[in-house]
Amino acid sequence: MRRLPNGRAVENSRSDCQRRGTRYRLSCVAGLAVALLFVIYVPNLAGREKNAVQYGMGLIANVPFSDEEVSRIVQEIVRNGIIRGSKEYSKDEFISGAKPAVSTRAFPAWTEGGKVFYKVRQNALDPQNFKNTSDTGTVAVRYVVQAQDDKHTVVRIDALFVDDFRHAVHPSNGSVESAEYKDLHDRLDSLAMMKAETAEIQKGNQVSSSKKPEVAFNDEPTAPVGQPAPSATVVSPPAAAPPQTIEETAPVSLEQRVHDLKQQVERIVKAPGAALKAAPFHSSRTLQALPSGTEVLIVISTPYWYGVETHEGQHGWMLRDELEMLP
């Protein structure tokens, strides 16, 4: 090809195509189409590769709580019977019916230290967010809690689905692990808020007690100025009442004491029931719906909210107006 200005070179190429016949023109057009397709398709491949779903990565987080606190919250989550981040039917919010387990064949034995917790849901029907699922099987979630120091703990969460037909293992795309960790994070936030409120109240009580005036007691009688002090007189102590036996007094006083203590620290949910919240806000997430008559233990008290603990060990917040004292 001769070196000519670009305009003439293009015209020469077109004229060459025209001179060489229909077959050559078709090959020119096909070559141009392939080039255009390559230019369009390569960025799409890059975009698809960038946004590709990664399965089986799990989730690892470092939280500023002791391993005892984290383990207690994880046990609550394992016992709640819910696997978040997946569902069997489109109308569902999560998979229910999960049970705590000491071990499961879905995961190999854990040998890297720490405390391990499992919750397992059997006979799950084609759960979402697991790779290539099309059958019934077992969904298993594993929590590993490892102490880093006195105030920091590493938490690892993994989720798998094992189908009943081929016993193939299908890893999660991360949705289950992320949703389970969000539940853990919300509960830890609630615990931190309770601890902060408790510390604030204790600090306020200490300040109040330090400001109370000290009263000095003087056993010696005083006389007006210029007058002699009166002479001391001996007063005979009153006759002591006959002592009562322990059998007569102890059962009654002990019962009364227990009743008084329960009225101070326990409450009952009013009708028609109330929501146990993750934080002391109306807009916060509902952890559980408590039916009327449910007894809860008061952990922390604020002007409008109670931080409570249920008999199952779950922590949360409830409005004061939704609770009443024991009868």
C-alpha positions in Angstrom: 0.0 0.0 0.0 1.3 3.4 -0.9 1.8 6.0 1.8 -0.9 8.6 1.1 -3.0 10.8 3.2 -5.6 8.9 5.3 -8.6 10.0 3.2 -7.1 8.6 0.0 -5.9 5.4 1.7 -9.4 4.6 2.9 -10.8 5.3 -0.6 -8.2 3.1 -2.1 -9.1 0.3 0.3 -12.7 0.6 -0.6 -11.9 0.7 -4.3 -9.8 -2.4 -3.9 -12.8 -4.2 -2.3 -14.9 -3.1 -5.2 -12.4 -4.2 -7.8 -11.8 -7.6 -6.3 -15.4 -8.8 -6.5 -18.3 -9.8 -4.2 -16.4 -12.5 -2.4 -13.7 -10.2 -1.3 -16.2 -7.6 -0.2 -17.9 -10.1 2.0 -14.6 -11.1 3.6 -13.9 -7.4 4.3 -17.2 -6.9 5.9 -16.8 -10.1 8.0 -13.4 -9.1 9.1 -14.7 -5.7 10.2 -17.6 -7.3 12.0 -15.3 -9.6 13.9 -13.1 -6.7 14.9 -16.2 -4.7 16.2 -17.4 -7.7 18.1 -14.1 -8.1 19.8 -14.0 -4.5 20.8 -17.5 -4.8 22.4 -17.1 -8.2 23.9 -13.8 -7.8 25.7 -15.0 -5.1 28.1 -18.0 -7.2 28.9 -15.8 -10.1 29.8 -13.8 -7.9 32.1 -16.9 -6.6 33.7 -18.3 -10.1 34.3 -15.0 -11.2 35.7 -14.9 -8.3 38.1 -18.4 -8.9 39.3 -18.1 -12.7 39.5 -19.6 -14.3 42.6 -17.1 -15.9 44.8 -18.4 -19.0 46.6 -17.0 -20.5 49.8 -15.0 -17.5 51.0 -16.7 -17.4 54.4 -16.4 -14.4 56.7 -13.9 -13.4 59.4 -14.3 -10.5 61.7 -12.4 -9.0 64.7 -14.8 -7.6 67.4 -13.9 -5.6 70.5 -15.5 -8.0 73.0 -14.2 -10.8 75.1 -14.5 -14.4 73.8 -16.9 -15.1 76.7 -19.3 -12.4 75.7 -19.1 -13.3 72.0 -19.6 -17.0 72.8 -22.7 -16.2 74.9 -24.2 -14.2 72.0 -23.3 -16.8 69.4 -25.0 -19.5 71.6 -28.2 -17.3 71.5 -28.0 -17.1 67.7 -27.4 -20.8 67.3 -30.4 -21.6 69.5 -32.8 -19.1 67.7 -33.6 -21.7 65.0 -33.1 -19.2 62.1 -30.6 -19.2 59.2 -30.4 -15.8 57.7 -29.3 -14.8 54.2 -31.1 -17.7 52.5 -34.7 -19.0 52.0 -36.6 -21.9 50.5 -39.5 -19.9 49.0 -39.7 -16.4 47.7 -42.2 -15.4 50.3 -39.9 -16.4 53.2 -37.5 -14.0 54.9 -35.1 -16.7 56.1 -34.8 -20.5 56.7 -36.5 -21.5 60.0 -36.4 -24.8 61.9 -32.6 -24.9 62.4 -31.3 -26.7 65.5 -28.0 -26.4 67.4 -25.5 -29.2 66.9 -22.2 -30.3 68.4 -20.9 -31.4 65.0 -22.0 -32.0 61.4 -20.7 -34.0 58.4 -21.1 -30.9 56.3 -17.8 -29.5 57.7 -14.6 -31.4 58.5 -13.5 -31.5 62.1 -12.1 -28.1 63.3 -8.5 -28.3 64.5 -7.4 -24.7 64.7 -8.5 -23.9 68.3 -11.2 -21.8 69.7 -14.9 -22.6 70.5 -17.0 -24.0 67.7 -20.8 -23.8 67.3 -23.1 -25.2 64.7 -26.7 -24.8 63.7 -28.2 -27.2 61.2 -31.4 -27.3 59.1 -32.2 -30.6 57.6 -34.6 -31.3 54.6 -34.1 -27.8 53.2 -35.6 -27.4 49.8 -33.3 -25.9 47.2 -32.1 -23.0 49.4 -31.0 -19.8 47.8 -27.5 -18.3 47.7 -25.7 -21.7 47.5 -23.9 -22.8 44.4 -25.8 -25.1 41.9 -28.5 -26.3 44.3 -31.6 -28.1 42.9 -32.4 -30.7 45.5 -33.3 -31.1 49.2 -30.5 -31.4 51.7 -28.9 -30.0 54.9 -27.9 -26.3 55.5 -25.2 -26.0 58.1 -23.7 -22.8 59.6 -20.5 -22.9 61.6 -19.3 -20.3 64.1 -15.7 -20.3 65.3 -14.9 -18.0 68.3 -11.2 -17.4 69.0 -9.8 -15.1 71.7 -7.2 -12.6 70.5 -6.7 -10.9 73.8 -8.8 -10.0 76.9 -10.9 -7.4 74.9 -10.8 -8.7 71.3 -12.1 -11.8 69.6 -11.9 -13.2 66.1 -15.2 -14.7 64.8 -15.3 -16.9 61.7 -18.6 -17.8 60.0 -19.0 -20.4 57.2 -22.1 -21.8 55.6 -22.6 -24.9 53.4 -25.4 -26.9 51.8 -25.1 -30.7 51.3 -27.7 -32.3 49.0 -29.3 -35.6 49.9 -29.0 -37.2 46.5 -25.3 -36.9 45.6 -24.0 -35.7 49.0 -22.3 -32.9 47.1 -21.2 -29.9 49.1 -22.5 -26.5 47.8 -20.7 -23.4 49.3 -22.5 -20.2 50.1 -22.0 -17.0 48.0 -21.4 -15.1 51.2 -25.0 -13.9 51.8 -25.6 -16.3 54.7 -22.4 -15.4 56.4 -23.0 -11.7 56.0 -26.6 -11.9 57.3 -25.6 -14.1 60.3 -22.8 -11.6 61.2 -25.2 -8.7 61.0 -27.3 -10.4 63.6 -24.3 -10.9 65.8 -23.1 -7.4 65.3 -26.6 -6.0 66.3 -26.6 -8.1 69.4 -23.1 -7.0 70.4 -24.0 -3.4 69.8 -27.0 -3.9 72.2 -24.7 -5.4 74.8 -22.2 -2.5 74.4 -25.1 -0.1 74.9 -26.2 -1.9 78.0 -22.7 -1.9 79.5 -22.4 1.8 78.8 -25.7 2.6 80.4 -24.8 0.5 83.4 -21.5 2.3 83.8 -23.2 5.7 83.5 -25.8 4.8 86.2 -23.1 3.5 88.5 -21.1 6.6 88.0 -24.1 8.8 88.8 -24.8 6.8 91.9 -21.3 7.2 93.1 -21.5 11.0 92.5 -24.8 11.2 94.4 -23.5 9.3 97.4 -20.4 11.4 97.6 -22.5 14.6 97.8 -24.7 13.4 100.7 -24.0 15.5 103.9 -22.4 13.6 106.8 -24.3 13.8 110.0 -22.3 13.8 113.2 -23.8 12.1 116.3 -22.8 13.3 119.8 -23.7 11.1 122.7 -22.9 13.8 125.3 -25.8 16.2 126.2 -25.1 19.8 125.7 -26.3 22.7 127.8 -27.1 26.3 126.9 -24.2 28.8 127.1 -23.7 30.0 130.7 -25.5 27.1 132.3 -23.9 23.9 133.8 -24.3 20.7 132.0 -27.0 18.5 133.4 -26.0 15.5 135.3 -26.1 12.2 133.5 -28.8 9.8 134.4 -28.8 6.1 134.0 -31.7 4.8 132.1 -32.5 1.1 132.4 -32.9 -0.6 129.1 -36.3 -1.9 128.2 -37.0 -5.5 129.0 -36.1 -7.6 126.0 -38.9 -9.3 124.2 -38.9 -13.1 124.3 -36.8 -14.4 121.4 -38.8 -16.1 118.5 -37.6 -19.3 117.1 -36.1 -19.5 113.6 -38.9 -21.8 112.6 -41.4 -19.0 113.3 -39.6 -16.1 111.5 -37.3 -17.4 108.8 -39.8 -18.9 106.3 -42.0 -15.8 106.3 -39.1 -13.2 106.0 -37.4 -15.3 103.3 -40.5 -15.5 101.2 -41.1 -11.8 101.5 -37.5 -11.0 100.6 -37.6 -13.1 97.5 -40.9 -11.5 96.5 -39.5 -8.0 97.0 -36.4 -8.8 95.0 -38.4 -10.3 92.1 -40.6 -7.2 92.0 -37.5 -5.0 91.7 -35.8 -6.9 88.9 -38.5 -8.7 87.1 -41.4 -7.6 84.9 -44.2 -9.2 82.9 -45.2 -8.4 79.3 -48.6 -6.7 79.1 -51.3 -7.8 76.7 -51.3 -8.2 73.8 -47.6 -8.8 73.8 -44.6 -6.7 72.9 -41.5 -6.6 70.7 -38.0 -7.3 72.0 -35.8 -4.7 70.2 -32.1 -4.8 69.3 -31.7 -1.2 70.5 -33.7 1.4 72.5 -35.3 2.9 69.5 -38.7 2.5 67.8 -37.1 2.0 64.4 -34.6 -0.6 65.6 -34.8 -4.3 64.5 -37.2 -6.6 66.3 -35.3 -9.6 67.7 -38.4 -11.5 69.0 -42.1 -11.0 69.6 -42.8 -11.8 73.3 -46.4 -12.9 74.1 -48.4 -11.5 77.0 -47.3 -12.9 80.4 -43.7 -13.5 79.5 -41.4 -12.8 82.4 -38.2 -10.8 81.7 -35.3 -9.8 83.9 -34.3 -6.1 84.0 -30.6 -5.6 83.3 -30.6 -1.8 82.8 -33.2 0.9 83.2 -33.6 4.2 81.3 -36.4 6.8 81.4 -38.3 5.2 78.6 -36.7 1.7 78.0 -35.7 -1.4 79.9 -32.7 -3.4 78.9 -33.9 -7.0 79.6 -32.9 -10.6 79.4 -35.4 -13.4 78.7 -35.4 -16.8 80.4 -33.7 -18.2 77.2 -30.8 -15.8 77.7 -31.6 -13.4 74.9 -30.9 -9.7 75.5 -32.8 -6.8 74.1 -34.8 -3.6 74.8 -38.5 -3.0 75.7 -40.6 0.0 76.3 -41.4 0.6 80.0 -45.1 1.0 79.2 -45.2 -2.5 77.7 -44.2 -4.1 81.0 -45.8 -4.4 84.4 -44.7 -5.5 87.8 -45.2 -9.0 89.1 -48.4 -9.6 91.0 
